[in-house]
Amino acid sequence: MLFGNLILLLGVRPDQAFDWFHQAYVDGYEWVMAPNTLGMATYADGGRMMTKPYAASGRYVDRMSDHCKGCRYDPTQRTGEDACPFTTLYWDFVARHRERLAGNRRMNMPLRNLTRIEATELEQIRSRGRELREHFDA
């Protein structure tokens, strides 16, 4: 879940994600990796498998796992020194794909919440999102 969420939020190309998962896991058979990577993790099948992108903020990761236990970042923060990278990347993802996601009724709430973020904070989110994507791309 965490790897899939991260590669989606970072904008990793689906074919690269597929190759990485396939090579990284001993049980990475093509019949498993194709639907899981292309359908679920990267939403590259255009919604055939999942009705919405499997994207999550740090708040969701914190609620659904123990991954955040002891982490220095605050999953409730979108910007600032203590902002969780997952949270920042989530809102950057929603902003970057706003038009594409607008027709998906399951994305109505996140898109509505996006409009509530002030322009200055949204620019900070977008700027930090670009930095994080460039860092991981290196």
N, CA, C and O atoms as a GROMACS GRO file, in nm:
protein
  552
    1MET      N    1   0.081  -0.119   0.000
    1MET     CA    2   0.000   0.000   0.000
    1MET      C    3   0.086   0.126   0.000
    1MET      O    4   0.062   0.217  -0.078
    2LEU      N    5   0.187   0.130   0.088
    2LEU     CA    6   0.269   0.250   0.097
    2LEU      C    7   0.349   0.276  -0.030
    2LEU      O    8   0.356   0.389  -0.078
    3PHE      N    9   0.410   0.171  -0.084
    3PHE     CA   10   0.487   0.188  -0.208
    3PHE      C   11   0.396   0.232  -0.322
    3PHE      O   12   0.430   0.324  -0.397
    4GLY      N   13   0.282   0.168  -0.335
    4GLY     CA   14   0.188   0.203  -0.441
    4GLY      C   15   0.141   0.346  -0.428
    4GLY      O   16   0.135   0.419  -0.528
    5ASN      N   17   0.108   0.388  -0.306
    5ASN     CA   18   0.066   0.526  -0.282
    5ASN      C   19   0.178   0.623  -0.319
    5ASN      O   20   0.155   0.723  -0.386
    6LEU      N   21   0.298   0.592  -0.274
    6LEU     CA   22   0.412   0.681  -0.302
    6LEU      C   23   0.439   0.694  -0.451
    6LEU      O   24   0.461   0.806  -0.500
    7ILE      N   25   0.439   0.584  -0.524
    7ILE     CA   26   0.470   0.595  -0.668
    7ILE      C   27   0.359   0.668  -0.743
    7ILE      O   28   0.386   0.737  -0.841
    8LEU      N   29   0.235   0.654  -0.698
    8LEU     CA   30   0.126   0.729  -0.761
    8LEU      C   31   0.142   0.877  -0.734
    8LEU      O   32   0.134   0.959  -0.826
    9LEU      N   33   0.164   0.913  -0.607
    9LEU     CA   34   0.177   1.054  -0.571
    9LEU      C   35   0.298   1.120  -0.636
    9LEU      O   36   0.294   1.238  -0.670
   10LEU      N   37   0.405   1.043  -0.655
   10LEU     CA   38   0.525   1.098  -0.718
   10LEU      C   39   0.512   1.107  -0.870
   10LEU      O   40   0.590   1.177  -0.935
   11GLY      N   41   0.416   1.036  -0.926
   11GLY     CA   42   0.399   1.039  -1.072
   11GLY      C   43   0.495   0.946  -1.144
   11GLY      O   44   0.532   0.973  -1.259
   12VAL      N   45   0.536   0.838  -1.078
   12VAL     CA   46   0.624   0.741  -1.142
   12VAL      C   47   0.551   0.680  -1.261
   12VAL      O   48   0.433   0.648  -1.252
   13ARG      N   49   0.621   0.665  -1.371
   13ARG     CA   50   0.559   0.606  -1.490
   13ARG      C   51   0.513   0.463  -1.458
   13ARG      O   52   0.587   0.387  -1.396
   14PRO      N   53   0.392   0.428  -1.500
   14PRO     CA   54   0.340   0.295  -1.470
   14PRO      C   55   0.430   0.180  -1.514
   14PRO      O   56   0.443   0.081  -1.442
   15ASP      N   57   0.493   0.192  -1.632
   15ASP     CA   58   0.580   0.083  -1.676
   15ASP      C   59   0.703   0.069  -1.587
   15ASP      O   60   0.750  -0.042  -1.564
   16GLN      N   61   0.755   0.182  -1.538
   16GLN     CA   62   0.869   0.176  -1.446
   16GLN      C   63   0.828   0.114  -1.312
   16GLN      O   64   0.902   0.035  -1.254
   17ALA      N   65   0.710   0.150  -1.264
   17ALA     CA   66   0.660   0.094  -1.139
   17ALA      C   67   0.640  -0.056  -1.154
   17ALA      O   68   0.675  -0.133  -1.065
   18PHE      N   69   0.583  -0.098  -1.265
   18PHE     CA   70   0.560  -0.240  -1.292
   18PHE      C   71   0.692  -0.315  -1.290
   18PHE      O   72   0.704  -0.418  -1.225
   19ASP      N   73   0.791  -0.263  -1.363
   19ASP     CA   74   0.922  -0.328  -1.368
   19ASP      C   75   0.985  -0.338  -1.229
   19ASP      O   76   1.041  -0.442  -1.194
   20TRP      N   77   0.976  -0.230  -1.150
   20TRP     CA   78   1.037  -0.231  -1.018
   20TRP      C   79   0.969  -0.334  -0.929
   20TRP      O   80   1.038  -0.415  -0.865
   21PHE      N   81   0.838  -0.333  -0.923
   21PHE     CA   82   0.766  -0.430  -0.839
   21PHE      C   83   0.795  -0.573  -0.884
   21PHE      O   84   0.814  -0.663  -0.802
   22HIS      N   85   0.799  -0.592  -1.014
   22HIS     CA   86   0.822  -0.726  -1.069
   22HIS      C   87   0.960  -0.779  -1.028
   22HIS      O   88   0.975  -0.897  -0.996
   23GLN      N   89   1.059  -0.692  -1.028
   23GLN     CA   90   1.195  -0.732  -0.993
   23GLN      C   91   1.218  -0.737  -0.842
   23GLN      O   92   1.300  -0.815  -0.795
   24ALA      N   93   1.147  -0.654  -0.766
   24ALA     CA   94   1.173  -0.641  -0.623
   24ALA      C   95   1.113  -0.752  -0.538
   24ALA      O   96   1.160  -0.778  -0.427
   25TYR      N   97   1.010  -0.817  -0.588
   25TYR     CA   98   0.941  -0.916  -0.506
   25TYR      C   99   0.949  -1.054  -0.567
   25TYR      O  100   0.926  -1.072  -0.687
   26VAL      N  101   0.982  -1.151  -0.484
   26VAL     CA  102   0.997  -1.289  -0.529
   26VAL      C  103   0.865  -1.342  -0.584
   26VAL      O  104   0.864  -1.427  -0.673
   27ASP      N  105   0.754  -1.293  -0.531
   27ASP     CA  106   0.624  -1.338  -0.579
   27ASP      C  107   0.567  -1.240  -0.683
   27ASP      O  108   0.446  -1.233  -0.703
   28GLY      N  109   0.656  -1.166  -0.748
   28GLY     CA  110   0.615  -1.065  -0.845
   28GLY      C  111   0.581  -1.119  -0.981
   28GLY      O  112   0.637  -1.076  -1.082
   29TYR      N  113   0.491  -1.214  -0.985
   29TYR     CA  114   0.450  -1.272  -1.113
   29TYR      C  115   0.371  -1.169  -1.194
   29TYR      O  116   0.300  -1.086  -1.138
   30GLU      N  117   0.386  -1.175  -1.325
   30GLU     CA  118   0.319  -1.077  -1.411
   30GLU      C  119   0.169  -1.074  -1.389
   30GLU      O  120   0.110  -0.966  -1.390
   31TRP      N  121   0.106  -1.190  -1.370
   31TRP     CA  122  -0.038  -1.192  -1.353
   31TRP      C  123  -0.082  -1.124  -1.224
   31TRP      O  124  -0.198  -1.085  -1.210
   32VAL      N  125   0.011  -1.110  -1.128
   32VAL     CA  126  -0.019  -1.039  -1.004
   32VAL      C  127   0.020  -0.892  -1.019
   32VAL      O  128  -0.055  -0.803  -0.981
   33MET      N  129   0.138  -0.868  -1.073
   33MET     CA  130   0.190  -0.732  -1.081
   33MET      C  131   0.112  -0.643  -1.177
   33MET      O  132   0.093  -0.525  -1.149
   34ALA      N  133   0.067  -0.695  -1.286
   34ALA     CA  134  -0.005  -0.612  -1.383
   34ALA      C  135  -0.129  -0.548  -1.322
   34ALA      O  136  -0.140  -0.425  -1.323
   35PRO      N  137  -0.223  -0.626  -1.268
   35PRO     CA  138  -0.341  -0.559  -1.212
   35PRO      C  139  -0.310  -0.477  -1.087
   35PRO      O  140  -0.366  -0.369  -1.067
   36ASN      N  141  -0.220  -0.527  -1.003
   36ASN     CA  142  -0.190  -0.454  -0.880
   36ASN      C  143  -0.113  -0.325  -0.907
   36ASN      O  144  -0.143  -0.221  -0.848
   37THR      N  145  -0.016  -0.330  -0.997
   37THR     CA  146   0.064  -0.210  -1.025
   37THR      C  147  -0.007  -0.116  -1.120
   37THR      O  148  -0.019   0.003  -1.092
   38LEU      N  149  -0.055  -0.169  -1.232
   38LEU     CA  150  -0.115  -0.083  -1.333
   38LEU      C  151  -0.257  -0.043  -1.298
   38LEU      O  152  -0.299   0.070  -1.326
   39GLY      N  153  -0.332  -0.133  -1.237
   39GLY     CA  154  -0.470  -0.103  -1.205
   39GLY      C  155  -0.488  -0.031  -1.074
   39GLY      O  156  -0.555   0.072  -1.066
   40MET      N  157  -0.426  -0.085  -0.970
   40MET     CA  158  -0.446  -0.026  -0.838
   40MET      C  159  -0.346   0.085  -0.808
   40MET      O  160  -0.386   0.199  -0.784
   41ALA      N  161  -0.219   0.054  -0.809
   41ALA     CA  162  -0.119   0.148  -0.758
   41ALA      C  163  -0.105   0.273  -0.844
   41ALA      O  164  -0.097   0.383  -0.789
   42THR      N  165  -0.102   0.259  -0.974
   42THR     CA  166  -0.077   0.377  -1.058
   42THR      C  167  -0.201   0.428  -1.130
   42THR      O  168  -0.194   0.529  -1.200
   43TYR      N  169  -0.315   0.360  -1.116
   43TYR     CA  170  -0.441   0.402  -1.180
   43TYR      C  171  -0.423   0.418  -1.330
   43TYR      O  172  -0.489   0.500  -1.394
   44ALA      N  173  -0.333   0.337  -1.387
   44ALA     CA  174  -0.298   0.350  -1.529
   44ALA      C  175  -0.396   0.281  -1.622
   44ALA      O  176  -0.387   0.296  -1.743
   45ASP      N  177  -0.491   0.206  -1.565
   45ASP     CA  178  -0.588   0.140  -1.652
   45ASP      C  179  -0.713   0.224  -1.674
   45ASP      O  180  -0.813   0.176  -1.727
   46GLY      N  181  -0.705   0.350  -1.633
   46GLY     CA  182  -0.816   0.442  -1.656
   46GLY      C  183  -0.939   0.414  -1.571
   46GLY      O  184  -1.049   0.457  -1.606
   47GLY      N  185  -0.923   0.344  -1.461
   47GLY     CA  186  -1.034   0.319  -1.371
   47GLY      C  187  -1.108   0.188  -1.394
   47GLY      O  188  -1.217   0.169  -1.341
   48ARG      N  189  -1.050   0.099  -1.472
   48ARG     CA  190  -1.116  -0.030  -1.495
   48ARG      C  191  -1.119  -0.117  -1.369
   48ARG      O  192  -1.216  -0.189  -1.344
   49MET      N  193  -1.011  -0.109  -1.292
   49MET     CA  194  -1.004  -0.192  -1.172
   49MET      C  195  -1.047  -0.114  -1.047
   49MET      O  196  -1.121  -0.167  -0.964
   50MET      N  197  -1.002   0.007  -1.035
   50MET     CA  198  -1.034   0.089  -0.919
   50MET      C  199  -1.124   0.204  -0.963
   50MET      O  200  -1.106   0.260  -1.072
   51THR      N  201  -1.221   0.238  -0.880
   51THR     CA  202  -1.312   0.346  -0.918
   51THR      C  203  -1.255   0.484  -0.890
   51THR      O  204  -1.311   0.585  -0.933
   52LYS      N  205  -1.144   0.488  -0.819
   52LYS     CA  206  -1.075   0.616  -0.797
   52LYS      C  207  -0.928   0.586  -0.771
   52LYS      O  208  -0.892   0.474  -0.736
   53PRO      N  209  -0.842   0.687  -0.788
   53PRO     CA  210  -0.700   0.664  -0.761
   53PRO      C  211  -0.679   0.620  -0.616
   53PRO      O  212  -0.743   0.670  -0.524
   54TYR      N  213  -0.589   0.528  -0.598
   54TYR     CA  214  -0.557   0.476  -0.465
   54TYR      C  215  -0.452   0.567  -0.403
   54TYR      O  216  -0.340   0.524  -0.374
   55ALA      N  217  -0.490   0.693  -0.383
   55ALA     CA  218  -0.401   0.795  -0.330
   55ALA      C  219  -0.442   0.826  -0.187
   55ALA      O  220  -0.561   0.829  -0.155
   56ALA      N  221  -0.344   0.849  -0.102
   56ALA     CA  222  -0.374   0.876   0.038
   56ALA      C  223  -0.276   0.976   0.097
   56ALA      O  224  -0.159   0.982   0.058
   57SER      N  225  -0.326   1.055   0.190
   57SER     CA  226  -0.242   1.150   0.262
   57SER      C  227  -0.178   1.081   0.382
   57SER      O  228  -0.206   0.965   0.412
   58GLY      N  229  -0.093   1.155   0.450
   58GLY     CA  230  -0.031   1.104   0.571
   58GLY      C  231  -0.132   1.074   0.680
   58GLY      O  232  -0.111   0.983   0.760
   59ARG      N  233  -0.241   1.148   0.684
   59ARG     CA  234  -0.346   1.122   0.784
   59ARG      C  235  -0.404   0.982   0.766
   59ARG      O  236  -0.426   0.910   0.863
   60TYR      N  237  -0.428   0.944   0.641
   60TYR     CA  238  -0.483   0.811   0.614
   60TYR      C  239  -0.380   0.704   0.649
   60TYR      O  240  -0.413   0.603   0.712
   61VAL      N  241  -0.257   0.726   0.609
   61VAL     CA  242  -0.150   0.629   0.639
   61VAL      C  243  -0.139   0.613   0.791
   61VAL      O  244  -0.124   0.501   0.840
   62ASP      N  245  -0.146   0.722   0.865
   62ASP     CA  246  -0.137   0.717   1.010
   62ASP      C  247  -0.254   0.640   1.071
   62ASP      O  248  -0.235   0.562   1.164
   63ARG      N  249  -0.375   0.663   1.019
   63ARG     CA  250  -0.493   0.593   1.071
   63ARG      C  251  -0.491   0.444   1.040
   63ARG      O  252  -0.536   0.363   1.122
   64MET      N  253  -0.439   0.407   0.924
   64MET     CA  254  -0.450   0.270   0.877
   64MET      C  255  -0.327   0.183   0.905
   64MET      O  256  -0.328   0.064   0.874
   65SER      N  257  -0.223   0.241   0.964
   65SER     CA  258  -0.101   0.164   0.986
   65SER      C  259  -0.026   0.217   1.108
   65SER      O  260  -0.069   0.313   1.172
   66ASP      N  261   0.084   0.153   1.138
   66ASP     CA  262   0.172   0.205   1.242
   66ASP      C  263   0.297   0.268   1.180
   66ASP      O  264   0.397   0.292   1.249
   67HIS      N  265   0.290   0.295   1.051
   67HIS     CA  266   0.404   0.350   0.978
   67HIS      C  267   0.450   0.485   1.034
   67HIS      O  268   0.569   0.516   1.030
   68CYS      N  269   0.358   0.564   1.086
   68CYS     CA  270   0.391   0.699   1.131
   68CYS      C  271   0.441   0.704   1.275
   68CYS      O  272   0.486   0.809   1.322
   69LYS      N  273   0.433   0.594   1.344
   69LYS     CA  274   0.474   0.590   1.484
   69LYS      C  275   0.622   0.630   1.495
   69LYS      O  276   0.709   0.566   1.435
   70GLY      N  277   0.648   0.733   1.571
   70GLY     CA  278   0.784   0.779   1.591
   70GLY      C  279   0.839   0.867   1.480
   70GLY      O  280   0.953   0.913   1.488
   71CYS      N  281   0.760   0.893   1.378
   71CYS     CA  282   0.806   0.978   1.267
   71CYS      C  283   0.807   1.124   1.311
   71CYS      O  284   0.721   1.167   1.388
   72ARG      N  285   0.904   1.197   1.265
   72ARG     CA  286   0.915   1.338   1.302
   72ARG      C  287   0.815   1.427   1.233
   72ARG      O  288   0.793   1.541   1.275
   73TYR      N  289   0.755   1.378   1.125
   73TYR     CA  290   0.660   1.458   1.048
   73TYR      C  291   0.518   1.446   1.103
   73TYR      O  292   0.480   1.343   1.158
   74ASP      N  293   0.443   1.553   1.087
   74ASP     CA  294   0.304   1.558   1.134
   74ASP      C  295   0.211   1.530   1.016
   74ASP      O  296   0.204   1.609   0.922
   75PRO      N  297   0.139   1.417   1.020
   75PRO     CA  298   0.054   1.382   0.906
   75PRO      C  299  -0.063   1.477   0.884
   75PRO      O  300  -0.128   1.471   0.779
   76THR      N  301  -0.092   1.565   0.979
   76THR     CA  302  -0.201   1.661   0.962
   76THR      C  303  -0.154   1.788   0.892
   76THR      O  304  -0.237   1.871   0.852
   77GLN      N  305  -0.024   1.804   0.878
   77GLN     CA  306   0.031   1.927   0.819
   77GLN      C  307   0.060   1.910   0.670
   77GLN      O  308   0.123   1.812   0.630
   78ARG      N  309   0.014   2.005   0.589
   78ARG     CA  310   0.038   2.002   0.445
   78ARG      C  311   0.163   2.081   0.406
   78ARG      O  312   0.226   2.051   0.305
   79THR      N  313   0.197   2.180   0.486
   79THR     CA  314   0.311   2.267   0.456
   79THR      C  315   0.393   2.291   0.582
   79THR      O  316   0.348   2.266   0.694
   80GLY      N  317   0.514   2.340   0.561
   80GLY     CA  318   0.601   2.374   0.674
   80GLY      C  319   0.703   2.265   0.700
   80GLY      O  320   0.702   2.159   0.638
   81GLU      N  321   0.791   2.295   0.792
   81GLU     CA  322   0.902   2.204   0.827
   81GLU      C  323   0.856   2.067   0.874
   81GLU      O  324   0.921   1.966   0.847
   82ASP      N  325   0.744   2.064   0.946
   82ASP     CA  326   0.695   1.939   1.004
   82ASP      C  327   0.592   1.869   0.917
   82ASP      O  328   0.537   1.766   0.957
   83ALA      N  329   0.566   1.922   0.799
   83ALA     CA  330   0.462   1.864   0.711
   83ALA      C  331   0.502   1.724   0.665
   83ALA      O  332   0.616   1.700   0.626
   84CYS      N  333   0.406   1.634   0.670
   84CYS     CA  334   0.429   1.498   0.624
   84CYS      C  335   0.442   1.497   0.471
   84CYS      O  336   0.355   1.551   0.403
   85PRO      N  337   0.547   1.438   0.417
   85PRO     CA  338   0.562   1.432   0.272
   85PRO      C  339   0.443   1.364   0.203
   85PRO      O  340   0.406   1.404   0.093
   86PHE      N  341   0.385   1.262   0.265
   86PHE     CA  342   0.268   1.198   0.204
   86PHE      C  343   0.151   1.297   0.193
   86PHE      O  344   0.081   1.298   0.093
   87THR      N  345   0.131   1.379   0.296
   87THR     CA  346   0.022   1.475   0.294
   87THR      C  347   0.046   1.581   0.188
   87THR      O  348  -0.044   1.614   0.111
   88THR      N  349   0.166   1.634   0.184
   88THR     CA  350   0.200   1.734   0.083
   88THR      C  351   0.184   1.676  -0.057
   88THR      O  352   0.122   1.739  -0.143
   89LEU      N  353   0.238   1.557  -0.080
   89LEU     CA  354   0.228   1.495  -0.212
   89LEU      C  355   0.084   1.462  -0.249
   89LEU      O  356   0.047   1.471  -0.366
   90TYR      N  357   0.002   1.423  -0.151
   90TYR     CA  358  -0.138   1.394  -0.179
   90TYR      C  359  -0.209   1.518  -0.234
   90TYR      O  360  -0.275   1.511  -0.337
   91TRP      N  361  -0.196   1.630  -0.164
   91TRP     CA  362  -0.265   1.750  -0.210
   91TRP      C  363  -0.206   1.804  -0.339
   91TRP      O  364  -0.278   1.861  -0.421
   92ASP      N  365  -0.078   1.786  -0.359
   92ASP     CA  366  -0.016   1.821  -0.487
   92ASP      C  367  -0.073   1.734  -0.598
   92ASP      O  368  -0.102   1.783  -0.707
   93PHE      N  369  -0.089   1.604  -0.572
   93PHE     CA  370  -0.147   1.511  -0.670
   93PHE      C  371  -0.289   1.553  -0.707
   93PHE      O  372  -0.323   1.559  -0.825
   94VAL      N  373  -0.370   1.581  -0.607
   94VAL     CA  374  -0.509   1.622  -0.633
   94VAL      C  375  -0.511   1.751  -0.715
   94VAL      O  376  -0.590   1.764  -0.809
   95ALA      N  377  -0.425   1.845  -0.681
   95ALA     CA  378  -0.420   1.972  -0.755
   95ALA      C  379  -0.372   1.950  -0.899
   95ALA      O  380  -0.428   2.008  -0.993
   96ARG      N  381  -0.269   1.868  -0.916
   96ARG     CA  382  -0.215   1.845  -1.051
   96ARG      C  383  -0.315   1.776  -1.142
   96ARG      O  384  -0.316   1.801  -1.263
   97HIS      N  385  -0.400   1.690  -1.086
   97HIS     CA  386  -0.492   1.610  -1.166
   97HIS      C  387  -0.638   1.653  -1.148
   97HIS      O  388  -0.730   1.576  -1.175
   98ARG      N  389  -0.657   1.773  -1.102
   98ARG     CA  390  -0.790   1.826  -1.074
   98ARG      C  391  -0.886   1.807  -1.190
   98ARG      O  392  -0.997   1.757  -1.170
   99GLU      N  393  -0.847   1.846  -1.308
   99GLU     CA  394  -0.936   1.836  -1.424
   99GLU      C  395  -0.970   1.691  -1.457
   99GLU      O  396  -1.086   1.659  -1.482
  100ARG      N  397  -0.871   1.605  -1.455
  100ARG     CA  398  -0.895   1.464  -1.487
  100ARG      C  399  -0.986   1.397  -1.384
  100ARG      O  400  -1.068   1.312  -1.419
  101LEU      N  401  -0.971   1.436  -1.258
  101LEU     CA  402  -1.048   1.374  -1.150
  101LEU      C  403  -1.187   1.436  -1.133
  101LEU      O  404  -1.270   1.380  -1.061
  102ALA      N  405  -1.212   1.548  -1.197
  102ALA     CA  406  -1.338   1.620  -1.178
  102ALA      C  407  -1.460   1.536  -1.216
  102ALA      O  408  -1.566   1.555  -1.157
  103GLY      N  409  -1.448   1.446  -1.310
  103GLY     CA  410  -1.562   1.364  -1.350
  103GLY      C  411  -1.585   1.242  -1.263
  103GLY      O  412  -1.680   1.167  -1.286
  104ASN      N  413  -1.500   1.220  -1.165
  104ASN     CA  414  -1.510   1.103  -1.080
  104ASN      C  415  -1.583   1.142  -0.951
  104ASN      O  416  -1.527   1.214  -0.868
  105ARG      N  417  -1.707   1.096  -0.934
  105ARG     CA  418  -1.786   1.136  -0.818
  105ARG      C  419  -1.722   1.096  -0.686
  105ARG      O  420  -1.748   1.158  -0.583
  106ARG      N  421  -1.638   0.991  -0.687
  106ARG     CA  422  -1.572   0.949  -0.563
  106ARG      C  423  -1.460   1.046  -0.523
  106ARG      O  424  -1.406   1.036  -0.413
  107MET      N  425  -1.427   1.138  -0.612
  107MET     CA  426  -1.325   1.238  -0.581
  107MET      C  427  -1.387   1.374  -0.548
  107MET      O  428  -1.315   1.472  -0.529
  108ASN      N  429  -1.520   1.381  -0.541
  108ASN     CA  430  -1.586   1.509  -0.513
  108ASN      C  431  -1.539   1.572  -0.382
  108ASN      O  432  -1.510   1.691  -0.378
  109MET      N  433  -1.532   1.494  -0.275
  109MET     CA  434  -1.493   1.550  -0.145
  109MET      C  435  -1.350   1.603  -0.147
  109MET      O  436  -1.327   1.717  -0.106
  110PRO      N  437  -1.251   1.524  -0.192
  110PRO     CA  438  -1.115   1.581  -0.197
  110PRO      C  439  -1.106   1.705  -0.286
  110PRO      O  440  -1.034   1.799  -0.254
  111LEU      N  441  -1.177   1.704  -0.397
  111LEU     CA  442  -1.173   1.821  -0.486
  111LEU      C  443  -1.239   1.942  -0.420
  111LEU      O  444  -1.193   2.054  -0.437
  112ARG      N  445  -1.346   1.919  -0.347
  112ARG     CA  446  -1.412   2.028  -0.273
  112ARG      C  447  -1.317   2.081  -0.166
  112ARG      O  448  -1.306   2.202  -0.147
  113ASN      N  449  -1.250   1.989  -0.096
  113ASN     CA  450  -1.154   2.031   0.008
  113ASN      C  451  -1.036   2.107  -0.053
  113ASN      O  452  -0.982   2.198   0.010
  114LEU      N  453  -0.997   2.070  -0.173
  114LEU     CA  454  -0.888   2.140  -0.241
  114LEU      C  455  -0.924   2.287  -0.262
  114LEU      O  456  -0.838   2.374  -0.248
  115THR      N  457  -1.050   2.316  -0.295
  115THR     CA  458  -1.091   2.455  -0.317
  115THR      C  459  -1.087   2.537  -0.189
  115THR      O  460  -1.086   2.660  -0.194
  116ARG      N  461  -1.085   2.471  -0.074
  116ARG     CA  462  -1.081   2.541   0.054
  116ARG      C  463  -0.940   2.579   0.096
  116ARG      O  464  -0.922   2.654   0.192
  117ILE      N  465  -0.840   2.528   0.027
  117ILE     CA  466  -0.701   2.560   0.059
  117ILE      C  467  -0.669   2.696  -0.002
  117ILE      O  468  -0.690   2.718  -0.121
  118GLU      N  469  -0.620   2.785   0.080
  118GLU     CA  470  -0.586   2.920   0.032
  118GLU      C  471  -0.478   2.913  -0.076
  118GLU      O  472  -0.394   2.824  -0.075
  119ALA      N  473  -0.482   3.009  -0.167
  119ALA     CA  474  -0.390   3.010  -0.282
  119ALA      C  475  -0.244   3.009  -0.240
  119ALA      O  476  -0.162   2.941  -0.302
  120THR      N  477  -0.209   3.083  -0.136
  120THR     CA  478  -0.068   3.086  -0.092
  120THR      C  479  -0.024   2.950  -0.040
  120THR      O  480   0.088   2.906  -0.068
  121GLU      N  481  -0.111   2.883   0.037
  121GLU     CA  482  -0.076   2.751   0.087
  121GLU      C  483  -0.070   2.650  -0.027
  121GLU      O  484   0.017   2.563  -0.029
  122LEU      N  485  -0.162   2.661  -0.122
  122LEU     CA  486  -0.160   2.570  -0.235
  122LEU      C  487  -0.031   2.585  -0.315
  122LEU      O  488   0.024   2.486  -0.362
  123GLU      N  489   0.016   2.706  -0.331
  123GLU     CA  490   0.142   2.727  -0.403
  123GLU      C  491   0.258   2.666  -0.326
  123GLU      O  492   0.350   2.611  -0.387
  124GLN      N  493   0.256   2.674  -0.193
  124GLN     CA  494   0.359   2.609  -0.111
  124GLN      C  495   0.353   2.457  -0.128
  124GLN      O  496   0.456   2.391  -0.139
  125ILE      N  497   0.233   2.404  -0.130
  125ILE     CA  498   0.215   2.259  -0.151
  125ILE      C  499   0.271   2.220  -0.286
  125ILE      O  500   0.345   2.123  -0.298
  126ARG      N  501   0.235   2.296  -0.390
  126ARG     CA  502   0.280   2.264  -0.526
  126ARG      C  503   0.431   2.274  -0.538
  126ARG      O  504   0.495   2.189  -0.601
  127SER      N  505   0.489   2.375  -0.477
  127SER     CA  506   0.634   2.394  -0.481
  127SER      C  507   0.706   2.279  -0.409
  127SER      O  508   0.803   2.224  -0.462
  128ARG      N  509   0.660   2.245  -0.290
  128ARG     CA  510   0.722   2.135  -0.215
  128ARG      C  511   0.699   2.001  -0.286
  128ARG      O  512   0.786   1.914  -0.286
  129GLY      N  513   0.582   1.985  -0.347
  129GLY     CA  514   0.554   1.864  -0.424
  129GLY      C  515   0.653   1.848  -0.539
  129GLY      O  516   0.703   1.738  -0.563
  130ARG      N  517   0.681   1.957  -0.610
  130ARG     CA  518   0.781   1.953  -0.718
  130ARG      C  519   0.918   1.914  -0.664
  130ARG      O  520   0.988   1.833  -0.725
  131GLU      N  521   0.956   1.973  -0.551
  131GLU     CA  522   1.086   1.940  -0.490
  131GLU      C  523   1.094   1.792  -0.456
  131GLU      O  524   1.194   1.726  -0.484
  132LEU      N  525   0.990   1.740  -0.395
  132LEU     CA  526   0.990   1.599  -0.357
  132LEU      C  527   0.995   1.508  -0.480
  132LEU      O  528   1.068   1.409  -0.480
  133ARG      N  529   0.918   1.542  -0.584
  133ARG     CA  530   0.921   1.460  -0.706
  133ARG      C  531   1.058   1.465  -0.771
  133ARG      O  532   1.108   1.363  -0.818
  134GLU      N  533   1.121   1.582  -0.774
  134GLU     CA  534   1.256   1.593  -0.831
  134GLU      C  535   1.358   1.515  -0.747
  134GLU      O  536   1.448   1.451  -0.802
  135HIS      N  537   1.343   1.519  -0.616
  135HIS     CA  538   1.434   1.446  -0.527
  135HIS      C  539   1.425   1.295  -0.554
  135HIS      O  540   1.528   1.228  -0.566
  136PHE      N  541   1.304   1.243  -0.564
  136PHE     CA  542   1.287   1.100  -0.588
  136PHE      C  543   1.321   1.060  -0.730
  136PHE      O  544   1.351   0.944  -0.758
  137ASP      N  545   1.316   1.158  -0.821
  137ASP     CA  546   1.346   1.129  -0.962
  137ASP      C  547   1.497   1.116  -0.983
  137ASP      O  548   1.542   1.054  -1.079
  138ALA      N  549   1.574   1.176  -0.894
  138ALA     CA  550   1.720   1.176  -0.909
  138ALA      C  551   1.781   1.041  -0.891
  138ALA      O  552   1.903   1.027  -0.901
   0.00000   0.00000   0.00000
